[in-house]
Amino acid sequence: MEPEAAKFIGAGIASIALVGAGIGIGMIFSAYLTGALRNPSAAPGQFANLLLGFALAEATGLFGLVIALIILFVF
């Protein structure tokens, strides 16, 4: 296998983390919305947890993107 092809395959595999981050963010917001509709008085108390979960899921996707870019442009 050519080294250039291996770089592209590795970057593609690393960017799969973006799919996982998108799914995770969707699940976080859907769970918050479901809970907020069932108990509207508890929704403001869980907003900080919503933002923390969103930030952690997004960070996972960004780490995968950074690794993919490092594979493409550094190696």
Summary of the structure (lengths in Angstrom):
residues: 75
radius of gyration: 17.4
end to end distance: 15.5
largest distance: 59.2
contacts: 192
relative contact order: 0.20
helix: 92%
strand: 0%
